[in-house]
Amino acid sequence: MLILGASGDLTGRLLLPGLAQLLATGRHPGLSVVGAGHEDWSAEQWSQRVHEATGKASEGADTAGRQTLERVRAESTYHQADVTAPGVLSGLIASLEGPVAVYFALPPRITVLACERLAEDGLAPGTRLVMEKPFGTGGESAAELNALLRRLVPEQQVFRVDHFLGKGTVLNILGLRFANRILEPVWNRDHIEKVEIVFDEDLALEGRAGYYDGAGALRDMIQSHLLHILALLAIDVPAALHERDLRDAITTALRSARVPEPFSASTRRARYTAGAIGERTVPDYAAEPGVDPARGTETLAEITVEVESWRWAGVPFVLRSGKGLGSRRKEAIVTFRPVPHLPHGFRGTDSPTRLRIGFGPDTLELDVDVNGPGDVLTLNRVTLDADLNAPDLLPYGEVLEGVLDGDPLLSVRGDTAEDCWRIVEPVLQAWAADEVPLEDYAAGSTGPAAWATSQRERDEG
């Protein structure tokens, strides 16, 4: 595996620890890891990074896994390289024992330039290209990048990484839906009132203005990640858990999805102001270092998506994600329609049945009304809960295992990446034209008070 951008934050914080945990299991014992970056790092600097990033995994490894990690630590090398210069990247790849998986831990613009150089120089058969999301900066750039990648390798050898879609998350959703006869017959417009997918973070900007201020919550999370959760909840039953069957079903669901106009009614955006999250004091987003307030970057986004299919016609899918909120919340909430008739004589509130699927930790909760206690005619709310099977790997370990196995099941297919941009680009254009006001909320709150999702978080919190 050749990691481009090896001296960057992503490599040290997520990529190498995920890879180390995978190797610690004893899988892929023959893997070699090579780093490349623009910075002039010494062998000692790279060795220190590899040791620090793999230390935790080594502590819990068995003998075989520990031996693999020790070998990788001893043999891994770093190359200073300008991957946008003619012949540099292709020469580096050619110098390595194949097949080579090239991980582009680079800004999107640099990734495109590097791929253009590879198109000029050619690639050895079997080379795999691994791309971080967001894939492109819009629909047009995503289509252009897809066309460029098709000139380099077959689609099966392109891995568009979505670490949010770890194997555990994907299979938990699919197993819940398709292995339980009690759920699938009611998984449609006749029984479900709405679906909400929420990814609220208690982290603020955390020094990432260079990237985030040019992206915002809609591009960074909803376009890149939450639309795929929507697809998994909305797909029809695939024939098998084969990458083609599953990715065909995902693409079909997303091709049916759109955000209805007017966007002033179907979308919302907001930006956090100064506040406190726990013991931390958080400054106004607009005053954060590196932020351009004139950009109007949103730190909280919410869109309502319609899936125009027989199964889902008329059911709103509400997608929300933001930073600087009072608590972390990562879940999908499926709200069922009320019963058509409640017999006279019951007292209390007849609340809708809700199914909650938590992501990290992976949990399952079912909110239902039952009788009692005490007065059997009074309805009370109870929650049935269970922990879903937790994966044995970090999300990056799971997606890297797919890369090394040559299995693109967890990879985003090229046409799917373009469809995600198609869904959100009209909204981005409307926001850029100020057709939807940029609201504000205090850091540490649940979001703007008028938003229904913010009110529900206060009530449920």
C-alpha positions in Angstrom: 0.0 0.0 0.0 1.3 3.4 -1.1 -0.1 6.2 1.0 0.1 9.6 -0.7 -0.2 12.5 1.8 1.5 10.3 4.4 2.7 13.2 6.5 -0.9 14.6 6.8 -3.3 14.5 9.7 -5.6 11.9 8.1 -2.8 9.4 7.7 -1.6 9.7 11.3 -5.0 10.0 13.0 -7.2 7.5 11.1 -5.6 5.7 8.3 -2.5 4.1 9.9 -4.4 3.2 13.2 -7.1 1.5 11.1 -4.6 -0.4 9.0 -2.6 -1.4 12.1 -5.7 -2.8 13.7 -6.4 -4.9 10.6 -2.8 -6.2 10.5 -2.9 -7.0 14.2 -5.6 -9.6 13.5 -3.1 -11.6 11.5 -4.8 -10.8 8.1 -2.6 -9.7 5.2 0.7 -10.7 6.8 2.7 -9.9 3.6 1.6 -6.3 3.3 4.2 -3.6 2.8 3.4 0.0 3.6 5.1 2.9 1.9 4.5 6.6 2.5 5.0 9.6 0.2 4.5 13.3 0.8 5.6 16.7 -0.2 7.3 17.4 3.1 11.0 16.6 3.5 10.7 14.0 6.3 13.6 11.9 7.5 13.4 8.2 8.0 13.3 8.8 11.7 10.3 11.1 11.4 8.4 8.5 9.4 9.4 5.7 11.7 8.1 7.7 14.7 4.8 8.3 13.0 4.3 4.6 12.1 5.3 3.5 15.6 2.9 6.0 17.3 0.0 5.1 15.0 0.4 1.4 15.4 1.2 1.2 19.1 -2.3 0.6 20.4 -3.0 -2.1 17.9 0.2 -3.8 18.8 -0.7 -4.0 22.4 -3.8 -6.1 21.7 -2.4 -8.2 18.9 -1.7 -11.9 19.0 1.8 -13.2 18.2 1.3 -13.3 14.4 -0.3 -9.9 14.3 2.5 -8.4 16.5 5.1 -9.9 14.2 3.4 -8.4 11.2 3.3 -5.0 12.8 6.9 -5.2 13.8 7.9 -6.1 10.3 5.9 -3.2 8.9 7.5 -0.8 11.4 11.0 -2.0 10.5 10.5 -2.1 6.7 8.2 0.9 6.0 9.8 3.7 4.0 8.9 7.3 3.2 9.6 9.2 0.0 9.5 12.9 -0.5 7.7 13.3 -3.8 5.7 15.9 -5.8 3.1 13.5 -7.2 1.9 16.2 -9.6 5.3 16.3 -11.4 5.7 14.3 -14.7 6.8 10.7 -14.1 7.2 10.9 -10.3 4.2 9.0 -9.1 4.2 6.4 -11.9 7.9 5.8 -11.3 7.3 5.4 -7.6 4.5 2.9 -8.2 6.6 1.0 -10.7 9.4 0.6 -8.1 7.1 -1.2 -5.7 6.3 -4.9 -5.8 2.8 -5.3 -7.2 -0.1 -5.3 -7.0 -0.1 -1.8 -5.5 -3.0 -0.1 -3.7 -2.5 3.7 -4.0 -4.3 5.6 -1.2 -4.9 9.3 -2.1 -4.9 10.9 1.3 -4.7 14.3 -0.5 -6.9 17.3 -1.1 -9.3 16.7 -4.1 -7.5 19.2 -6.3 -4.1 17.5 -5.8 -5.7 14.1 -6.4 -7.0 15.2 -9.8 -3.6 16.5 -10.8 -1.9 13.3 -9.7 -4.3 11.2 -11.7 -3.8 13.3 -14.8 -0.1 12.6 -14.5 -0.8 8.8 -14.2 -3.0 9.0 -17.3 0.0 10.3 -19.2 2.4 7.7 -17.9 0.2 4.6 -17.5 -0.2 2.1 -14.7 0.7 -1.5 -14.1 -2.2 -4.0 -14.4 -3.8 -4.7 -11.1 -3.1 -1.3 -9.5 -5.9 -0.2 -7.2 -6.8 3.4 -6.6 -8.3 4.5 -3.3 -10.0 7.9 -3.1 -11.2 9.8 -0.1 -14.5 11.6 -0.1 -15.9 14.0 -1.0 -15.4 12.7 -4.5 -15.0 15.9 -6.6 -16.3 19.2 -5.6 -19.6 18.9 -7.6 -21.4 16.8 -10.1 -19.4 18.1 -13.1 -16.0 17.6 -11.4 -17.1 14.1 -10.1 -18.0 13.1 -13.7 -14.7 14.4 -15.0 -12.8 12.5 -12.4 -14.7 9.3 -13.1 -13.9 9.6 -16.8 -10.2 10.1 -15.9 -10.2 7.1 -13.6 -11.7 4.9 -16.3 -8.7 5.7 -18.4 -6.5 4.4 -15.7 -8.1 1.2 -14.3 -11.4 -0.7 -14.4 -14.1 0.5 -12.1 -13.7 -2.6 -10.0 -10.2 -1.3 -9.1 -11.4 2.1 -7.9 -12.3 2.3 -4.2 -14.1 5.5 -3.2 -13.8 5.3 0.6 -16.7 6.1 2.8 -15.5 5.3 6.3 -19.0 6.1 7.6 -20.1 2.9 5.9 -18.2 0.4 7.8 -19.1 -3.2 7.2 -20.8 -3.5 10.7 -23.1 -0.5 10.0 -24.1 -1.7 6.5 -24.7 -5.3 7.5 -26.6 -4.3 10.7 -29.1 -2.3 8.7 -29.5 -5.0 6.0 -29.8 -7.8 8.5 -32.4 -5.9 10.5 -34.4 -5.1 7.5 -34.2 -8.3 5.4 -33.8 -11.1 8.1 -36.9 -10.2 10.1 -40.3 -10.9 8.6 -41.9 -8.6 11.1 -40.2 -5.5 9.7 -40.0 -5.8 5.9 -43.8 -6.1 5.3 -44.3 -2.7 7.1 -41.2 -1.0 5.6 -43.1 1.2 3.2 -45.3 4.3 2.7 -48.4 2.5 4.1 -46.9 2.1 7.6 -44.0 4.6 7.9 -44.7 8.3 8.4 -41.1 9.6 8.1 -37.5 8.7 8.4 -34.8 10.9 10.0 -31.1 10.4 9.8 -29.1 12.6 12.2 -25.4 13.0 12.7 -24.9 15.7 15.3 -21.4 16.3 16.6 -20.3 18.0 19.8 -17.0 18.9 18.2 -16.6 22.4 16.8 -14.2 23.4 14.0 -11.1 22.0 15.8 -8.6 23.7 13.5 -10.0 22.4 10.3 -11.0 25.8 8.7 -8.8 25.2 5.7 -11.1 22.4 4.6 -14.4 22.9 6.3 -15.0 26.5 5.6 -15.0 25.7 1.9 -17.3 22.7 2.3 -19.8 23.1 5.1 -22.1 20.5 6.7 -24.1 19.8 3.5 -21.1 18.8 1.4 -19.0 17.4 4.3 -21.6 15.0 5.8 -24.9 14.9 4.1 -23.7 14.6 0.5 -20.7 12.4 1.5 -22.3 10.1 4.0 -25.9 10.4 5.1 -27.3 9.9 1.6 -25.8 6.5 1.6 -27.5 5.7 4.9 -30.8 6.8 3.3 -30.1 4.5 0.4 -29.6 1.5 2.7 -32.9 2.3 4.5 -34.7 2.7 1.2 -33.4 0.0 -1.1 -35.5 -3.0 -2.2 -34.2 -6.5 -1.3 -31.0 -7.3 -3.3 -30.6 -10.8 -4.6 -27.4 -11.3 -2.6 -24.8 -9.4 -0.6 -22.6 -9.3 -3.7 -21.1 -5.9 -4.5 -22.9 -5.7 -7.8 -26.3 -6.5 -6.4 -26.0 -4.3 -3.4 -24.5 -1.3 -5.3 -27.1 -1.6 -8.0 -29.8 -1.4 -5.4 -28.2 1.6 -3.7 -27.8 3.4 -7.0 -31.5 2.7 -7.9 -32.6 4.2 -4.6 -30.5 7.4 -5.0 -31.6 7.9 -8.6 -35.2 8.2 -7.3 -34.2 10.8 -4.7 -34.5 14.5 -4.9 -35.0 17.6 -2.7 -38.4 19.2 -3.5 -38.7 22.9 -4.2 -39.1 25.5 -2.8 -35.9 25.0 -0.9 -36.9 27.6 1.6 -39.4 25.0 2.8 -37.4 21.7 2.3 -34.0 22.9 3.6 -32.5 24.7 6.5 -29.0 26.0 7.3 -27.4 27.6 10.4 -24.1 28.5 11.8 -23.0 28.3 15.5 -22.2 31.4 17.5 -20.2 31.5 20.8 -21.2 29.2 23.5 -20.1 26.4 25.8 -20.0 22.6 25.2 -19.6 21.0 28.6 -16.6 22.6 30.1 -15.3 23.9 26.8 -15.8 27.5 25.7 -16.4 27.7 21.9 -15.9 30.9 20.0 -18.2 32.2 17.3 -17.6 30.2 14.1 -17.2 33.4 12.1 -14.3 34.4 14.5 -12.5 31.1 14.2 -9.0 31.3 12.7 -9.0 30.7 8.9 -12.8 31.3 8.5 -14.1 33.8 5.9 -17.4 35.0 7.4 -18.5 36.3 4.0 -18.6 32.7 2.7 -21.7 32.0 4.8 -20.6 28.5 5.5 -23.2 26.5 7.4 -22.2 24.3 10.4 -25.6 22.7 10.6 -27.6 21.6 7.6 -31.0 19.9 7.2 -32.7 18.7 4.0 -35.9 16.8 3.3 -35.5 14.2 0.6 -38.2 12.6 -1.4 -37.7 9.1 -2.8 -40.0 8.9 -5.8 -40.8 5.2 -5.8 -43.8 2.9 -5.3 -42.5 2.0 -1.8 -41.7 5.5 -0.5 -43.9 8.0 -2.3 -44.9 10.7 0.1 -42.6 9.7 2.9 -40.1 12.5 3.9 -36.5 11.5 4.6 -35.1 14.2 6.8 -31.3 14.4 6.9 -29.5 16.6 9.5 -25.9 17.0 10.4 -24.0 19.7 12.3 -21.1 20.7 14.5 -20.8 22.5 17.8 -24.0 21.0 19.3 -24.6 20.1 22.9 -24.4 16.3 22.5 -23.4 13.7 20.0 -26.2 12.0 18.2 -25.7 9.5 15.4 -28.9 7.6 14.5 -31.6 6.9 12.1 -35.2 7.2 13.4 -38.1 5.5 11.7 -41.4 6.9 12.8 -44.4 4.7 12.1 -47.9 6.0 11.3 -50.4 6.1 14.2 -52.9 3.3 14.6 -56.1 3.9 12.6 -58.3 3.6 15.6 -57.5 3.5 19.4 -60.4 1.9 21.3 -62.3 4.3 23.5 -61.3 4.0 27.2 -57.6 4.1 26.9 -56.0 7.1 28.7 -52.6 8.7 28.3 -50.8 9.6 25.1 -50.9 7.4 22.1 -47.3 8.2 20.8 -46.1 6.9 17.5 -44.0 3.8 17.4 -40.4 4.6 16.7 -37.5 2.4 15.6 -34.0 3.9 16.3 -30.8 2.5 14.7 -27.7 4.0 16.4 -24.4 4.3 14.6 -21.4 4.3 16.9 -22.2 2.7 19.2 -24.4 0.4 17.1 -27.7 0.0 19.0 -31.3 -0.7 18.3 -34.2 0.8 20.2 -38.0 0.4 19.7 -40.3 2.9 21.4 -43.7 1.4 22.0 -46.9 2.1 24.1 -47.9 -0.5 26.7 -50.5 -0.7 29.5 -49.8 0.2 33.1 -48.2 0.0 35.5 -51.0 0.5 38.0 -53.9 1.6 35.9 -54.1 -0.9 33.0 -56.1 1.6 30.9 -53.3 4.2 30.9 -50.8 4.0 28.1 -47.1 4.3 29.0 -44.0 4.6 26.9 -41.3 2.0 27.1 -38.2 1.3 25.1 -37.0 -2.1 24.0 -33.3 -1.9 23.4 -30.4 -4.1 22.2 -26.8 -3.7 21.3 -26.0 -4.6 17.7 -22.9 -6.6 16.8 -19.9 -4.4 17.0 -17.2 -4.9 14.3 -13.8 -6.0 15.4 -12.2 -3.3 13.3 -12.1 0.5 13.2 -14.1 1.9 10.2 -10.8 2.6 8.3 -9.7 -1.0 9.0 -12.9 -2.3 7.5 -12.7 -0.3 4.3 -9.0 -1.0 3.9 -9.7 -4.8 4.2 -12.0 -4.4 1.2 -9.3 -2.7 -0.7 -6.7 -5.3 0.1 -9.1 -8.2 -0.6 -10.1 -6.5 -3.9 -13.8 -6.4 -2.7 -15.5 -3.1 -3.6 -18.7 -3.9 -1.5 -18.1 -0.9 0.8 -16.8 1.3 -1.9 -19.0 4.0 -3.5 -19.5 3.3 -7.2 -18.8 6.1 -9.7 -22.4 6.7 -10.8 -23.5 6.7 -7.2 -21.0 9.5 -6.4 -22.4 11.6 -9.2 -26.0 11.0 -8.1 -25.2 12.3 -4.6 -24.0 15.6 -6.1 -27.1 15.7 -8.3 -29.3 15.6 -5.3 -27.6 18.4 -3.3 -26.3 20.7 -6.0 -29.6 22.6 -6.6 -29.7 23.2 -2.8 -26.2 24.5 -2.8 -27.0 26.8 -5.6 -30.1 28.1 -3.8 -28.0 28.7 -0.6 -25.3 30.5 -2.5 -28.0 32.8 -3.8 -29.3 33.4 -0.3 -32.7 31.9 -1.1 -32.6 30.2 2.3 -31.6 32.3 5.3 -28.5 31.4 7.3 -29.8 31.1 10.9 -27.7 30.8 14.0 -27.5 28.7 17.2 -25.4 28.9 20.3 -22.6 26.3 20.5 -23.7 23.7 23.0 -27.4 24.0 22.2 -29.5 21.6 20.2 -29.7 23.9 17.2 -32.1 26.7 16.2 -35.0 26.7 18.5 -37.6 26.9 15.7 -36.4 23.7 14.0 -38.6 20.7 14.8 -35.5 18.4 15.0 -33.9 20.7 17.6 -37.1 20.7 19.7 -37.2 17.0 19.6 -33.6 16.7 20.7 -34.4 18.9 23.7 -37.5 16.9 24.6 -35.7 13.5 24.2 -32.5 14.7 25.9 
